Structures are given as C-alpha cells and as structure tokens.
Amino acid sequence: MLLLFLPFTLLGDKKALTAKKLIKAFIPALAVTLFYAETGVFFARNGIWTFHSESLSGWFFRHLPVEQYLYYFSMSFFCLALYQYRKAKRPHKSIGFSLFLSNLLLGLCVAFLFFAYTKPYTLVLVSMTAFFLLLVEYRTRLRFMGNFYPALLWGLIPFYITQYILSHRPIITYQWDKTMNAGWLKIPFENHFLYFGMFLLGVAVLELLQNYKRP
C-alpha cells in the first residue's frame, strides 16, 4: 500500500511534478496492470508461483490475490511518477548511449533465452522485455530511453524492498525448477526483467499518449 502513496510525495516539487502530470500516469499504469496480470495468471495456473493466503486478504480473482493486482498498479504508477519527475529535473536527450545500452540488453536477452528457453518463467519475462525493447527502439519514433534508464535505476530501490518483503514474509513462493534457479535474497533473477518490462511498457504508453496527434 505504501507504494501507492509514494508518487504523491514527489508532488512537493511543483516544478518537476504536478497533479496534472501525475493523473496522466493513471491510464498507462492501468494498461501495465491489465497486461502483466495475464502473465501472473499464467504463472499461477502453472504452479510457477504460489501465494500464501494466510498473509493476504484471501480475496482472489483468476488465481491472483487482489494484492497482486494492486502491486502491479502501484509499482507502475510510482515508476511513471518517478520517470516524469526525473525527466523534468534532469532531461537527457542524447540517444547514443541509451541505444547502445538497449542493444546490450537485447543481446543479454538472447543469451538468456538461448540457455534457459526450457524454463517458462524465464522464457515469458525475458521474451516480453526483448519484444518491448525492439518495438521502442526500432519500430517507433519515440526517443525517451535517455530519460528512462536513469529513472529505472532510481526505481530499483522500492523494487528491491517490495520484492524482499514478498519473498520473506512470505507472500509468494516460486517453483525454482521453472526458473533459471538464480537469484539472491530469494528473489529470482528474472524478476529484474519483470520490473524492466513493466517500467518500459508504462513509459511507452505514457509517451505515446502525450505525443499522440489527433488528425
């Protein structure tokens, strides 16, 4: 629940983030929630992850607890607020380094898929991240990755905190033989791709909406 309120703390700097900008993050965050909820349902149905109802409200919808939907939305909403805040404070328009970094990450995605394509958790999350990266860098005219990567790094702080809580409370348990069986603090390495994909999809939708020109 704390994640849901964190974006409003950024409103203290009116020059960087206004209520109007924050409201614009609602639809992209909702889009991310709806999209990634489908992957969550797939993971739950196939036993890739299991939720401990005794640590939750006990309300489930399509195999996912309502808290998971709230997590998708609140994490996305916060990341989008952070992206807008960081973009306003220190805009970065250079695309050379960001394109190099994106290509490097695409190469890593290919490597992970080559060595772990039999692992469904890895296959789904890594392939989705690679797909989004390809679309953004090579199929759209939007050039926001220079502002995206710095915000991505700052967002790792709440990401690690929430992932640690989810794994140690425990709220969620992973079937490690369906992952790369690599990670730390009981957090699968693939969850970094989950975070990256959610953040990237949200920012892409936000930028598309902001740059959409009606005929």
ChimeraX commands (.cxc) that place a marker at each C-alpha (Angstrom):
marker #1 position 0.00,0.00,0.00 radius 0.5
marker #1 position 2.90,2.34,0.69 radius 0.5
marker #1 position 3.88,2.24,-2.99 radius 0.5
marker #1 position 0.50,3.74,-3.87 radius 0.5
marker #1 position 1.23,6.84,-1.81 radius 0.5
marker #1 position 4.89,7.31,-2.74 radius 0.5
marker #1 position 4.13,9.13,-6.03 radius 0.5
marker #1 position 2.28,11.85,-4.12 radius 0.5
marker #1 position 5.42,12.62,-2.11 radius 0.5
marker #1 position 7.02,13.82,-5.34 radius 0.5
marker #1 position 4.34,16.49,-5.69 radius 0.5
marker #1 position 6.27,18.55,-3.16 radius 0.5
marker #1 position 8.39,19.85,-6.04 radius 0.5
marker #1 position 5.75,21.54,-8.21 radius 0.5
marker #1 position 8.31,22.49,-10.84 radius 0.5
marker #1 position 9.12,18.85,-11.53 radius 0.5
marker #1 position 5.81,17.08,-10.98 radius 0.5
marker #1 position 2.29,18.45,-10.87 radius 0.5
marker #1 position -1.01,16.77,-10.08 radius 0.5
marker #1 position -1.93,17.04,-13.76 radius 0.5
marker #1 position 1.18,15.09,-14.78 radius 0.5
marker #1 position 0.54,12.53,-12.08 radius 0.5
marker #1 position -3.01,11.95,-13.31 radius 0.5
marker #1 position -1.61,11.22,-16.77 radius 0.5
marker #1 position 0.18,8.21,-15.29 radius 0.5
marker #1 position -3.11,6.54,-14.35 radius 0.5
marker #1 position -4.03,5.08,-17.77 radius 0.5
marker #1 position -0.51,3.76,-18.54 radius 0.5
marker #1 position -0.31,2.18,-15.08 radius 0.5
marker #1 position -3.70,0.57,-15.64 radius 0.5
marker #1 position -2.54,-0.75,-19.04 radius 0.5
marker #1 position 0.53,-2.32,-17.43 radius 0.5
marker #1 position -1.64,-3.87,-14.72 radius 0.5
marker #1 position -4.03,-5.45,-17.21 radius 0.5
marker #1 position -1.21,-6.75,-19.41 radius 0.5
marker #1 position 1.02,-8.20,-16.70 radius 0.5
marker #1 position -1.93,-9.61,-14.79 radius 0.5
marker #1 position -2.31,-12.06,-17.68 radius 0.5
marker #1 position 1.25,-13.27,-17.20 radius 0.5
marker #1 position 0.59,-13.54,-13.47 radius 0.5
marker #1 position -2.48,-15.68,-14.10 radius 0.5
marker #1 position -0.40,-17.91,-16.38 radius 0.5
marker #1 position 2.28,-18.33,-13.73 radius 0.5
marker #1 position -0.28,-19.10,-11.03 radius 0.5
marker #1 position -2.20,-21.62,-13.13 radius 0.5
marker #1 position 1.01,-23.47,-13.98 radius 0.5
marker #1 position 2.34,-23.51,-10.44 radius 0.5
marker #1 position 5.31,-21.29,-11.22 radius 0.5
marker #1 position 4.47,-19.15,-8.22 radius 0.5
marker #1 position 2.17,-19.72,-5.27 radius 0.5
marker #1 position 0.58,-17.15,-2.97 radius 0.5
marker #1 position 0.16,-17.70,0.75 radius 0.5
marker #1 position -3.41,-16.70,1.52 radius 0.5
marker #1 position -2.74,-16.54,5.27 radius 0.5
marker #1 position -0.52,-13.50,4.62 radius 0.5
marker #1 position -3.10,-11.84,2.40 radius 0.5
marker #1 position -6.72,-10.72,2.44 radius 0.5
marker #1 position -7.81,-14.04,0.95 radius 0.5
marker #1 position -9.60,-12.38,-1.98 radius 0.5
marker #1 position -8.56,-13.93,-5.29 radius 0.5
marker #1 position -9.56,-13.18,-8.86 radius 0.5
marker #1 position -8.47,-15.51,-11.66 radius 0.5
marker #1 position -5.90,-17.24,-9.44 radius 0.5
marker #1 position -4.29,-13.97,-8.33 radius 0.5
marker #1 position -4.85,-12.22,-5.00 radius 0.5
marker #1 position -6.16,-8.69,-5.22 radius 0.5
marker #1 position -2.90,-7.57,-3.61 radius 0.5
marker #1 position -1.01,-8.70,-6.72 radius 0.5
marker #1 position -3.17,-6.51,-8.95 radius 0.5
marker #1 position -2.58,-3.65,-6.52 radius 0.5
marker #1 position 1.17,-4.32,-6.68 radius 0.5
marker #1 position 1.18,-4.18,-10.48 radius 0.5
marker #1 position -0.69,-0.89,-10.47 radius 0.5
marker #1 position 1.08,0.83,-7.56 radius 0.5
marker #1 position 4.55,-0.16,-8.78 radius 0.5
marker #1 position 3.78,1.07,-12.28 radius 0.5
marker #1 position 2.16,4.26,-11.00 radius 0.5
marker #1 position 5.18,5.06,-8.84 radius 0.5
marker #1 position 7.66,4.30,-11.64 radius 0.5
marker #1 position 5.79,6.58,-14.03 radius 0.5
marker #1 position 5.72,9.39,-11.48 radius 0.5
marker #1 position 9.43,8.87,-10.88 radius 0.5
marker #1 position 10.11,8.94,-14.63 radius 0.5
marker #1 position 8.25,12.23,-15.09 radius 0.5
marker #1 position 9.93,13.74,-12.04 radius 0.5
marker #1 position 13.41,12.69,-13.13 radius 0.5
marker #1 position 12.76,13.82,-16.72 radius 0.5
marker #1 position 11.70,17.29,-15.55 radius 0.5
marker #1 position 14.62,17.67,-13.14 radius 0.5
marker #1 position 17.39,16.49,-15.45 radius 0.5
marker #1 position 16.22,15.92,-19.04 radius 0.5
marker #1 position 18.52,13.78,-21.13 radius 0.5
marker #1 position 18.01,13.92,-24.90 radius 0.5
marker #1 position 21.09,12.05,-26.09 radius 0.5
marker #1 position 20.18,8.71,-27.69 radius 0.5
marker #1 position 23.65,7.33,-28.48 radius 0.5
marker #1 position 24.45,5.76,-25.13 radius 0.5
marker #1 position 20.86,4.70,-24.42 radius 0.5
marker #1 position 20.69,2.90,-27.79 radius 0.5
marker #1 position 23.98,1.16,-27.04 radius 0.5
marker #1 position 22.63,0.09,-23.65 radius 0.5
marker #1 position 19.39,-1.16,-25.20 radius 0.5
marker #1 position 21.30,-3.23,-27.76 radius 0.5
marker #1 position 23.45,-4.65,-24.97 radius 0.5
marker #1 position 20.33,-5.65,-23.05 radius 0.5
marker #1 position 18.84,-7.20,-26.19 radius 0.5
marker #1 position 21.98,-9.28,-26.52 radius 0.5
marker #1 position 21.64,-10.40,-22.91 radius 0.5
marker #1 position 18.01,-11.32,-23.53 radius 0.5
marker #1 position 19.02,-13.50,-26.48 radius 0.5
marker #1 position 21.70,-15.18,-24.36 radius 0.5
marker #1 position 19.26,-15.89,-21.52 radius 0.5
marker #1 position 16.68,-17.26,-23.92 radius 0.5
marker #1 position 19.29,-19.49,-25.58 radius 0.5
marker #1 position 20.42,-21.07,-22.33 radius 0.5
marker #1 position 17.10,-21.08,-20.44 radius 0.5
marker #1 position 14.38,-21.37,-23.08 radius 0.5
marker #1 position 13.03,-24.50,-21.37 radius 0.5
marker #1 position 12.23,-22.51,-18.22 radius 0.5
marker #1 position 8.74,-20.98,-18.61 radius 0.5
marker #1 position 9.29,-18.17,-16.08 radius 0.5
marker #1 position 12.46,-17.10,-17.87 radius 0.5
marker #1 position 11.00,-17.55,-21.35 radius 0.5
marker #1 position 7.93,-15.40,-20.73 radius 0.5
marker #1 position 9.53,-12.49,-18.87 radius 0.5
marker #1 position 12.73,-12.22,-20.93 radius 0.5
marker #1 position 10.99,-12.55,-24.30 radius 0.5
marker #1 position 8.44,-9.87,-23.33 radius 0.5
marker #1 position 11.22,-7.49,-22.30 radius 0.5
marker #1 position 13.11,-8.11,-25.54 radius 0.5
marker #1 position 9.92,-7.56,-27.56 radius 0.5
marker #1 position 9.18,-4.23,-25.86 radius 0.5
marker #1 position 12.78,-3.08,-26.36 radius 0.5
marker #1 position 12.70,-3.92,-30.05 radius 0.5
marker #1 position 9.41,-2.09,-30.52 radius 0.5
marker #1 position 10.55,1.04,-28.71 radius 0.5
marker #1 position 14.00,1.31,-30.27 radius 0.5
marker #1 position 13.28,0.15,-33.82 radius 0.5
marker #1 position 9.56,0.39,-34.56 radius 0.5
marker #1 position 8.55,3.72,-33.04 radius 0.5
marker #1 position 9.78,7.27,-33.43 radius 0.5
marker #1 position 9.70,7.89,-29.71 radius 0.5
marker #1 position 13.09,8.62,-28.20 radius 0.5
marker #1 position 12.76,8.58,-24.44 radius 0.5
marker #1 position 15.26,5.92,-23.38 radius 0.5
marker #1 position 17.81,8.54,-22.35 radius 0.5
marker #1 position 15.38,9.65,-19.65 radius 0.5
marker #1 position 14.15,6.12,-19.00 radius 0.5
marker #1 position 17.37,4.48,-17.82 radius 0.5
marker #1 position 18.22,6.96,-15.00 radius 0.5
marker #1 position 14.68,6.65,-13.63 radius 0.5
marker #1 position 14.96,2.87,-13.95 radius 0.5
marker #1 position 17.99,2.87,-11.65 radius 0.5
marker #1 position 16.25,5.00,-9.01 radius 0.5
marker #1 position 13.21,2.74,-9.14 radius 0.5
marker #1 position 15.33,-0.26,-8.15 radius 0.5
marker #1 position 15.19,0.91,-4.53 radius 0.5
marker #1 position 11.44,0.32,-3.99 radius 0.5
marker #1 position 11.64,-2.71,-6.29 radius 0.5
marker #1 position 14.14,-4.50,-4.05 radius 0.5
marker #1 position 12.30,-3.51,-0.89 radius 0.5
marker #1 position 8.95,-4.83,-2.12 radius 0.5
marker #1 position 10.46,-7.97,-3.62 radius 0.5
marker #1 position 12.24,-8.73,-0.35 radius 0.5
marker #1 position 9.01,-8.36,1.59 radius 0.5
marker #1 position 7.06,-10.52,-0.87 radius 0.5
marker #1 position 9.63,-13.31,-0.71 radius 0.5
marker #1 position 10.42,-13.27,3.02 radius 0.5
marker #1 position 7.12,-12.60,4.72 radius 0.5
marker #1 position 6.37,-14.96,2.90 radius 0.5
marker #1 position 3.66,-13.84,0.50 radius 0.5
marker #1 position 4.85,-15.59,-2.63 radius 0.5
marker #1 position 6.83,-18.78,-3.25 radius 0.5
marker #1 position 8.48,-19.63,-6.55 radius 0.5
marker #1 position 8.87,-23.01,-8.20 radius 0.5
marker #1 position 12.60,-22.65,-8.72 radius 0.5
marker #1 position 12.94,-25.51,-11.20 radius 0.5
marker #1 position 10.83,-23.46,-13.63 radius 0.5
marker #1 position 13.21,-20.51,-13.37 radius 0.5
marker #1 position 16.94,-20.17,-14.06 radius 0.5
marker #1 position 17.36,-21.10,-10.39 radius 0.5
marker #1 position 19.47,-18.00,-9.90 radius 0.5
marker #1 position 18.85,-15.00,-7.70 radius 0.5
marker #1 position 19.55,-13.54,-4.30 radius 0.5
marker #1 position 17.54,-12.92,-1.15 radius 0.5
marker #1 position 15.03,-15.48,-2.51 radius 0.5
marker #1 position 14.31,-13.14,-5.44 radius 0.5
marker #1 position 14.53,-14.85,-8.87 radius 0.5
marker #1 position 16.86,-13.09,-11.28 radius 0.5
marker #1 position 14.03,-12.98,-13.83 radius 0.5
marker #1 position 12.15,-10.52,-11.63 radius 0.5
marker #1 position 14.52,-7.84,-12.91 radius 0.5
marker #1 position 13.05,-8.44,-16.35 radius 0.5
marker #1 position 9.58,-8.21,-14.84 radius 0.5
marker #1 position 10.46,-4.83,-13.36 radius 0.5
marker #1 position 12.15,-3.62,-16.55 radius 0.5
marker #1 position 9.26,-4.73,-18.77 radius 0.5
marker #1 position 6.60,-3.15,-16.57 radius 0.5
marker #1 position 8.51,0.12,-16.36 radius 0.5
marker #1 position 9.24,0.22,-20.09 radius 0.5
marker #1 position 5.67,-0.62,-21.13 radius 0.5
marker #1 position 4.27,2.05,-18.83 radius 0.5
marker #1 position 6.62,4.77,-20.09 radius 0.5
marker #1 position 5.99,3.77,-23.72 radius 0.5
marker #1 position 2.22,4.08,-23.27 radius 0.5
marker #1 position 2.68,7.39,-21.43 radius 0.5
marker #1 position 4.87,8.83,-24.19 radius 0.5
marker #1 position 2.53,7.55,-26.90 radius 0.5
marker #1 position -0.42,9.27,-25.27 radius 0.5
marker #1 position 1.50,12.50,-24.75 radius 0.5
marker #1 position 2.78,12.58,-28.32 radius 0.5
marker #1 position -0.43,11.44,-30.00 radius 0.5
marker #1 position -1.61,13.98,-32.54 radius 0.5
marker #1 position -5.24,13.90,-33.49 radius 0.5
marker #1 position -5.93,14.25,-37.23 radius 0.5
marker link #1:1,2 radius 0.2
marker link #1:2,3 radius 0.2
marker link #1:3,4 radius 0.2
marker link #1:4,5 radius 0.2
marker link #1:5,6 radius 0.2
marker link #1:6,7 radius 0.2
marker link #1:7,8 radius 0.2
marker link #1:8,9 radius 0.2
marker link #1:9,10 radius 0.2
marker link #1:10,11 radius 0.2
marker link #1:11,12 radius 0.2
marker link #1:12,13 radius 0.2
marker link #1:13,14 radius 0.2
marker link #1:14,15 radius 0.2
marker link #1:15,16 radius 0.2
marker link #1:16,17 radius 0.2
marker link #1:17,18 radius 0.2
marker link #1:18,19 radius 0.2
marker link #1:19,20 radius 0.2
marker link #1:20,21 radius 0.2
marker link #1:21,22 radius 0.2
marker link #1:22,23 radius 0.2
marker link #1:23,24 radius 0.2
marker link #1:24,25 radius 0.2
marker link #1:25,26 radius 0.2
marker link #1:26,27 radius 0.2
marker link #1:27,28 radius 0.2
marker link #1:28,29 radius 0.2
marker link #1:29,30 radius 0.2
marker link #1:30,31 radius 0.2
marker link #1:31,32 radius 0.2
marker link #1:32,33 radius 0.2
marker link #1:33,34 radius 0.2
marker link #1:34,35 radius 0.2
marker link #1:35,36 radius 0.2
marker link #1:36,37 radius 0.2
marker link #1:37,38 radius 0.2
marker link #1:38,39 radius 0.2
marker link #1:39,40 radius 0.2
marker link #1:40,41 radius 0.2
marker link #1:41,42 radius 0.2
marker link #1:42,43 radius 0.2
marker link #1:43,44 radius 0.2
marker link #1:44,45 radius 0.2
marker link #1:45,46 radius 0.2
marker link #1:46,47 radius 0.2
marker link #1:47,48 radius 0.2
marker link #1:48,49 radius 0.2
marker link #1:49,50 radius 0.2
marker link #1:50,51 radius 0.2
marker link #1:51,52 radius 0.2
marker link #1:52,53 radius 0.2
marker link #1:53,54 radius 0.2
marker link #1:54,55 radius 0.2
marker link #1:55,56 radius 0.2
marker link #1:56,57 radius 0.2
marker link #1:57,58 radius 0.2
marker link #1:58,59 radius 0.2
marker link #1:59,60 radius 0.2
marker link #1:60,61 radius 0.2
marker link #1:61,62 radius 0.2
marker link #1:62,63 radius 0.2
marker link #1:63,64 radius 0.2
marker link #1:64,65 radius 0.2
marker link #1:65,66 radius 0.2
marker link #1:66,67 radius 0.2
marker link #1:67,68 radius 0.2
marker link #1:68,69 radius 0.2
marker link #1:69,70 radius 0.2
marker link #1:70,71 radius 0.2
marker link #1:71,72 radius 0.2
marker link #1:72,73 radius 0.2
marker link #1:73,74 radius 0.2
marker link #1:74,75 radius 0.2
marker link #1:75,76 radius 0.2
marker link #1:76,77 radius 0.2
marker link #1:77,78 radius 0.2
marker link #1:78,79 radius 0.2
marker link #1:79,80 radius 0.2
marker link #1:80,81 radius 0.2
marker link #1:81,82 radius 0.2
marker link #1:82,83 radius 0.2
marker link #1:83,84 radius 0.2
marker link #1:84,85 radius 0.2
marker link #1:85,86 radius 0.2
marker link #1:86,87 radius 0.2
marker link #1:87,88 radius 0.2
marker link #1:88,89 radius 0.2
marker link #1:89,90 radius 0.2
marker link #1:90,91 radius 0.2
marker link #1:91,92 radius 0.2
marker link #1:92,93 radius 0.2
marker link #1:93,94 radius 0.2
marker link #1:94,95 radius 0.2
marker link #1:95,96 radius 0.2
marker link #1:96,97 radius 0.2
marker link #1:97,98 radius 0.2
marker link #1:98,99 radius 0.2
marker link #1:99,100 radius 0.2
marker link #1:100,101 radius 0.2
marker link #1:101,102 radius 0.2
marker link #1:102,103 radius 0.2
marker link #1:103,104 radius 0.2
marker link #1:104,105 radius 0.2
marker link #1:105,106 radius 0.2
marker link #1:106,107 radius 0.2
marker link #1:107,108 radius 0.2
marker link #1:108,109 radius 0.2
marker link #1:109,110 radius 0.2
marker link #1:110,111 radius 0.2
marker link #1:111,112 radius 0.2
marker link #1:112,113 radius 0.2
marker link #1:113,114 radius 0.2
marker link #1:114,115 radius 0.2
marker link #1:115,116 radius 0.2
marker link #1:116,117 radius 0.2
marker link #1:117,118 radius 0.2
marker link #1:118,119 radius 0.2
marker link #1:119,120 radius 0.2
marker link #1:120,121 radius 0.2
marker link #1:121,122 radius 0.2
marker link #1:122,123 radius 0.2
marker link #1:123,124 radius 0.2
marker link #1:124,125 radius 0.2
marker link #1:125,126 radius 0.2
marker link #1:126,127 radius 0.2
marker link #1:127,128 radius 0.2
marker link #1:128,129 radius 0.2
marker link #1:129,130 radius 0.2
marker link #1:130,131 radius 0.2
marker link #1:131,132 radius 0.2
marker link #1:132,133 radius 0.2
marker link #1:133,134 radius 0.2
marker link #1:134,135 radius 0.2
marker link #1:135,136 radius 0.2
marker link #1:136,137 radius 0.2
marker link #1:137,138 radius 0.2
marker link #1:138,139 radius 0.2
marker link #1:139,140 radius 0.2
marker link #1:140,141 radius 0.2
marker link #1:141,142 radius 0.2
marker link #1:142,143 radius 0.2
marker link #1:143,144 radius 0.2
marker link #1:144,145 radius 0.2
marker link #1:145,146 radius 0.2
marker link #1:146,147 radius 0.2
marker link #1:147,148 radius 0.2
marker link #1:148,149 radius 0.2
marker link #1:149,150 radius 0.2
marker link #1:150,151 radius 0.2
marker link #1:151,152 radius 0.2
marker link #1:152,153 radius 0.2
marker link #1:153,154 radius 0.2
marker link #1:154,155 radius 0.2
marker link #1:155,156 radius 0.2
marker link #1:156,157 radius 0.2
marker link #1:157,158 radius 0.2
marker link #1:158,159 radius 0.2
marker link #1:159,160 radius 0.2
marker link #1:160,161 radius 0.2
marker link #1:161,162 radius 0.2
marker link #1:162,163 radius 0.2
marker link #1:163,164 radius 0.2
marker link #1:164,165 radius 0.2
marker link #1:165,166 radius 0.2
marker link #1:166,167 radius 0.2
marker link #1:167,168 radius 0.2
marker link #1:168,169 radius 0.2
marker link #1:169,170 radius 0.2
marker link #1:170,171 radius 0.2
marker link #1:171,172 radius 0.2
marker link #1:172,173 radius 0.2
marker link #1:173,174 radius 0.2
marker link #1:174,175 radius 0.2
marker link #1:175,176 radius 0.2
marker link #1:176,177 radius 0.2
marker link #1:177,178 radius 0.2
marker link #1:178,179 radius 0.2
marker link #1:179,180 radius 0.2
marker link #1:180,181 radius 0.2
marker link #1:181,182 radius 0.2
marker link #1:182,183 radius 0.2
marker link #1:183,184 radius 0.2
marker link #1:184,185 radius 0.2
marker link #1:185,186 radius 0.2
marker link #1:186,187 radius 0.2
marker link #1:187,188 radius 0.2
marker link #1:188,189 radius 0.2
marker link #1:189,190 radius 0.2
marker link #1:190,191 radius 0.2
marker link #1:191,192 radius 0.2
marker link #1:192,193 radius 0.2
marker link #1:193,194 radius 0.2
marker link #1:194,195 radius 0.2
marker link #1:195,196 radius 0.2
marker link #1:196,197 radius 0.2
marker link #1:197,198 radius 0.2
marker link #1:198,199 radius 0.2
marker link #1:199,200 radius 0.2
marker link #1:200,201 radius 0.2
marker link #1:201,202 radius 0.2
marker link #1:202,203 radius 0.2
marker link #1:203,204 radius 0.2
marker link #1:204,205 radius 0.2
marker link #1:205,206 radius 0.2
marker link #1:206,207 radius 0.2
marker link #1:207,208 radius 0.2
marker link #1:208,209 radius 0.2
marker link #1:209,210 radius 0.2
marker link #1:210,211 radius 0.2
marker link #1:211,212 radius 0.2
marker link #1:212,213 radius 0.2
marker link #1:213,214 radius 0.2
marker link #1:214,215 radius 0.2
view
